[in-house]
Amino acid sequence: MVASLGFQSAVFPLAVDGLTVPGYAALYALAINFVVSIVLSPLLNRIPATRGSDKTQPSDYHSDAAPSASTTDQVGLAVK
């Protein structure tokens, strides 16, 4: 859309049945994405395929302990 305008503007004039509606190209793209996903999801769900299962274990999740406030300076960097 915007490429057809030479990347001069993010506003794209969408012409439908003689009616021209200028709009933000990203919103048009978002609307197209919604329509494609709404139409294709039921169709693709009809394809026989195994769904699989979640094999994630609680031990797969871990985090490093954050340094205490006494070992950081004002911007949050660790102090030696």
Helices and strands as residue ranges (DSSP letters): G 3-5, E 11-16, E 19-24, H 25-45, G 58-60, G 69-71
